[in-house]
Amino acid sequence: MELIFATNNRHKAEEIQRLIPRSIRVLTLEDVGLTEELPEDQDTLEGNASQKSRYVYHRLYRSCFADDTGLEIDALGGKPGVFSARYAGDGKDPEANMDKVLKKLKDEDNRRARFRTVISLILDEKEFFFEGVVEGHILREKRGDQGFGYDPIFLPEGSSLTFAQMPMNMKNRISHRSRAIKKLANYLNQYNNPS
Protein backbone atom coordinates (compact mmCIF):
# COMPACT_ATOMS: atom_id res chain seq x y z
CA MET A 1 0.00 0.00 0.00
CA GLU A 2 1.17 3.53 -0.78
CA LEU A 3 0.25 6.58 1.28
CA ILE A 4 0.93 10.11 0.06
CA PHE A 5 2.13 12.67 2.61
CA ALA A 6 1.18 16.21 1.53
CA THR A 7 4.70 17.54 1.96
CA ASN A 8 7.98 17.91 0.11
CA ASN A 9 9.93 17.55 3.35
CA ARG A 10 11.64 14.19 2.88
CA HIS A 11 12.89 14.22 6.50
CA LYS A 12 9.30 14.36 7.81
CA ALA A 13 8.30 11.55 5.41
CA GLU A 14 11.21 9.36 6.56
CA GLU A 15 10.33 10.01 10.21
CA ILE A 16 6.82 8.69 9.61
CA GLN A 17 8.04 5.78 7.46
CA ARG A 18 10.09 4.52 10.42
CA LEU A 19 6.99 4.36 12.64
CA ILE A 20 4.50 2.60 10.37
CA PRO A 21 4.41 -0.93 8.90
CA ARG A 22 6.94 -1.58 6.15
CA SER A 23 4.10 -2.75 3.93
CA ILE A 24 2.89 0.88 3.79
CA ARG A 25 5.14 3.08 1.66
CA VAL A 26 5.08 6.84 2.37
CA LEU A 27 5.42 9.04 -0.72
CA THR A 28 6.03 12.80 -0.85
CA LEU A 29 4.33 15.21 -3.26
CA GLU A 30 7.53 15.22 -5.30
CA ASP A 31 7.37 11.42 -5.56
CA VAL A 32 3.92 11.63 -7.18
CA GLY A 33 4.67 14.68 -9.37
CA LEU A 34 2.37 17.14 -7.57
CA THR A 35 4.36 20.37 -7.79
CA GLU A 36 1.81 23.14 -7.23
CA GLU A 37 1.45 25.00 -3.93
CA LEU A 38 -1.20 23.39 -1.74
CA PRO A 39 -4.04 25.61 -0.48
CA GLU A 40 -3.76 26.49 3.20
CA ASP A 41 -6.21 29.29 3.94
CA GLN A 42 -8.46 27.91 6.65
CA ASP A 43 -8.76 29.48 10.10
CA THR A 44 -8.01 26.33 12.14
CA LEU A 45 -5.24 23.73 12.14
CA GLU A 46 -7.86 21.05 11.50
CA GLY A 47 -9.17 23.06 8.55
CA ASN A 48 -5.74 23.49 6.98
CA ALA A 49 -4.74 19.84 7.43
CA SER A 50 -8.08 18.75 5.95
CA GLN A 51 -7.87 21.22 3.08
CA LYS A 52 -4.42 19.95 2.08
CA SER A 53 -5.28 16.25 2.32
CA ARG A 54 -8.56 16.73 0.43
CA TYR A 55 -6.76 18.71 -2.27
CA VAL A 56 -4.27 15.89 -2.80
CA TYR A 57 -7.00 13.25 -2.66
CA HIS A 58 -9.19 15.01 -5.21
CA ARG A 59 -6.23 15.46 -7.56
CA LEU A 60 -4.98 11.85 -7.38
CA TYR A 61 -7.76 9.77 -5.75
CA ARG A 62 -5.18 7.98 -3.61
CA SER A 63 -4.91 7.58 0.16
CA CYS A 64 -3.05 10.51 1.68
CA PHE A 65 -2.52 12.62 4.78
CA ALA A 66 -1.48 16.17 5.65
CA ASP A 67 -0.53 18.00 8.83
CA ASP A 68 -0.61 21.51 10.23
CA THR A 69 1.04 22.85 13.37
CA GLY A 70 0.61 25.97 15.45
CA LEU A 71 1.73 27.61 18.67
CA GLU A 72 -1.23 28.60 20.85
CA ILE A 73 -0.59 31.17 23.60
CA ASP A 74 -3.27 31.60 26.28
CA ALA A 75 -2.63 35.32 26.92
CA LEU A 76 -2.98 36.00 23.18
CA GLY A 77 -6.32 34.21 22.92
CA GLY A 78 -4.73 31.18 21.23
CA LYS A 79 -2.71 33.20 18.74
CA PRO A 80 -0.62 32.87 16.66
CA GLY A 81 -2.25 29.44 16.17
CA VAL A 82 -2.97 28.67 12.54
CA PHE A 83 -1.00 31.80 11.55
CA SER A 84 2.17 30.76 13.42
CA ALA A 85 4.44 30.60 10.36
CA ARG A 86 3.43 34.07 9.14
CA TYR A 87 2.60 35.80 12.43
CA ALA A 88 4.94 38.72 11.71
CA GLY A 89 4.19 38.79 7.96
CA ASP A 90 4.11 36.71 4.80
CA GLY A 91 7.90 36.35 4.80
CA LYS A 92 7.57 33.48 7.33
CA ASP A 93 10.58 34.87 9.24
CA PRO A 94 11.05 32.85 12.48
CA GLU A 95 13.09 35.60 14.20
CA ALA A 96 10.45 38.24 13.44
CA ASN A 97 7.70 35.87 14.61
CA MET A 98 9.47 35.23 17.93
CA ASP A 99 10.22 38.93 18.40
CA LYS A 100 6.53 39.76 17.88
CA VAL A 101 5.45 37.18 20.47
CA LEU A 102 8.02 38.39 23.02
CA LYS A 103 6.96 42.00 22.48
CA LYS A 104 3.25 41.18 22.89
CA LEU A 105 3.96 39.21 26.09
CA LYS A 106 6.43 41.78 27.50
CA ASP A 107 4.27 42.71 30.52
CA GLU A 108 2.32 39.45 30.69
CA ASP A 109 2.72 37.00 33.59
CA ASN A 110 0.50 34.29 32.08
CA ARG A 111 2.89 32.70 29.60
CA ARG A 112 1.13 29.32 29.21
CA ALA A 113 1.25 27.96 25.68
CA ARG A 114 1.12 24.78 23.71
CA PHE A 115 2.33 23.43 20.40
CA ARG A 116 -0.39 21.51 18.58
CA THR A 117 -0.15 19.35 15.46
CA VAL A 118 -3.21 18.01 13.64
CA ILE A 119 -3.02 15.29 10.97
CA SER A 120 -5.83 14.64 8.48
CA LEU A 121 -5.76 11.14 6.94
CA ILE A 122 -7.95 10.15 4.00
CA LEU A 123 -8.14 6.38 3.75
CA ASP A 124 -10.82 4.34 1.99
CA GLU A 125 -12.54 7.66 1.12
CA LYS A 126 -13.00 8.47 4.83
CA GLU A 127 -11.24 11.23 6.80
CA PHE A 128 -9.64 10.68 10.21
CA PHE A 129 -7.93 13.22 12.50
CA PHE A 130 -5.00 12.72 14.89
CA GLU A 131 -3.72 15.35 17.30
CA GLY A 132 -0.49 15.82 19.24
CA VAL A 133 -0.07 18.49 21.95
CA VAL A 134 2.86 19.63 24.10
CA GLU A 135 2.03 22.02 26.94
CA GLY A 136 4.58 24.53 28.17
CA HIS A 137 5.21 28.24 28.43
CA ILE A 138 6.91 31.10 26.62
CA LEU A 139 10.20 32.35 28.04
CA ARG A 140 11.15 36.02 28.23
CA GLU A 141 14.23 35.47 26.04
CA LYS A 142 15.47 33.07 23.36
CA ARG A 143 17.52 30.07 24.44
CA GLY A 144 19.28 27.58 22.17
CA ASP A 145 20.04 27.34 18.48
CA GLN A 146 18.67 23.93 17.49
CA GLY A 147 15.25 23.29 15.97
CA PHE A 148 13.25 25.90 14.11
CA GLY A 149 10.30 28.25 14.39
CA TYR A 150 9.43 29.18 17.97
CA ASP A 151 11.65 26.48 19.54
CA PRO A 152 14.05 28.96 21.26
CA ILE A 153 11.25 30.59 23.31
CA PHE A 154 9.15 27.50 24.11
CA LEU A 155 9.87 25.57 27.31
CA PRO A 156 7.95 22.26 27.42
CA GLU A 157 6.31 21.31 30.70
CA GLY A 158 8.62 19.29 32.94
CA SER A 159 11.78 20.30 31.05
CA SER A 160 14.62 22.67 31.87
CA LEU A 161 15.54 22.86 28.16
CA THR A 162 13.73 24.70 25.38
CA PHE A 163 13.04 22.76 22.19
CA ALA A 164 15.99 24.70 20.70
CA GLN A 165 18.36 23.45 23.42
CA MET A 166 17.42 19.78 23.04
CA PRO A 167 19.22 17.33 20.79
CA MET A 168 16.88 16.48 17.90
CA ASN A 169 16.34 12.88 19.07
CA MET A 170 15.17 14.15 22.49
CA LYS A 171 12.82 16.70 20.95
CA ASN A 172 11.45 14.07 18.55
CA ARG A 173 10.53 11.81 21.48
CA ILE A 174 8.26 14.40 23.11
CA SER A 175 7.25 16.80 20.32
CA HIS A 176 3.67 17.56 19.32
CA ARG A 177 4.34 16.28 15.80
CA SER A 178 5.78 12.99 17.05
CA ARG A 179 2.74 12.53 19.33
CA ALA A 180 0.36 13.05 16.41
CA ILE A 181 2.47 10.79 14.18
CA LYS A 182 2.44 8.01 16.80
CA LYS A 183 -1.38 8.14 16.87
CA LEU A 184 -1.43 7.98 13.06
CA ALA A 185 1.08 5.10 13.11
CA ASN A 186 -0.98 3.16 15.70
CA TYR A 187 -4.07 3.56 13.55
CA LEU A 188 -2.22 2.41 10.41
CA ASN A 189 -0.78 -0.57 12.29
CA GLN A 190 -4.28 -1.63 13.35
CA TYR A 191 -5.63 -0.97 9.84
CA ASN A 192 -2.84 -3.05 8.36
CA ASN A 193 -3.21 -5.89 10.89
CA PRO A 194 -6.88 -6.17 11.83
CA SER A 195 -7.45 -8.65 14.65
Long-range contacts (C-beta under 8 A, 24 or more apart in sequence): 1-25, 1-63, 1-192, 2-26, 2-27, 2-62, 2-63, 3-27, 3-63, 3-64, 3-65, 3-123, 3-188, 4-28, 4-29, 4-31, 4-32, 4-56, 4-60, 4-62, 4-63, 4-64, 4-65, 5-29, 5-64, 5-65, 5-66, 6-38, 6-52, 6-53, 6-55, 6-56, 6-64, 6-65, 6-66, 6-67, 7-66, 7-67, 12-177, 15-172, 15-178, 15-181, 16-181, 16-184, 16-185, 19-181, 19-182, 19-185, 20-184, 20-185, 20-188, 20-189, 20-192, 21-188, 21-189, 21-192, 21-193, 23-192, 24-188, 24-192, 29-56, 32-60, 32-62, 34-59, 34-60, 38-66, 40-68, 42-82, 43-82, 44-81, 44-82, 45-69, 45-70, 45-81, 45-82, 45-116, 45-117, 45-118, 46-118, 46-120, 46-129, 47-82, 48-82, 49-118, 49-119, 49-120, 49-129, 50-120, 50-127, 50-129, 52-120, 53-120, 53-121, 53-122, 53-127, 54-120, 54-122, 54-127, 57-122, 63-121, 63-122, 63-123, 63-124, 64-121, 64-122, 65-119, 65-120, 65-121, 65-122, 65-184, 66-119, 66-120, 67-117, 67-118, 67-119, 67-120, 67-177, 67-180, 68-117, 68-118, 69-115, 69-116, 69-117, 69-118, 69-176, 69-177, 70-115, 70-116, 71-101, 71-113, 71-114, 71-115, 71-149, 71-150, 71-154, 72-113, 72-114, 72-115, 72-116, 73-101, 73-105, 73-111, 73-112, 73-113, 73-138, 74-110, 74-112, 74-113, 75-105, 75-108, 75-110, 75-111, 75-112, 76-101, 76-104, 76-105, 84-149, 84-150, 85-149, 94-148, 94-149, 94-150, 97-149, 97-150, 98-142, 98-150, 98-152, 98-153, 101-138, 101-150, 101-153, 102-138, 102-140, 102-141, 102-153, 105-138, 105-140, 111-137, 111-138, 111-139, 111-140, 112-136, 112-137, 113-137, 113-138, 113-154, 114-176, 115-150, 115-154, 115-175, 115-176, 116-176, 117-176, 117-177, 117-179, 117-180, 118-180, 119-180, 119-181, 119-183, 119-184, 121-184, 121-187, 123-191, 128-187, 130-180, 130-181, 130-183, 130-184, 130-187, 131-179, 131-180, 131-183, 132-175, 132-176, 132-177, 132-178, 132-179, 132-180, 132-181, 132-182, 132-183, 133-176, 133-179, 134-174, 134-175, 134-176, 134-179, 146-171, 147-171
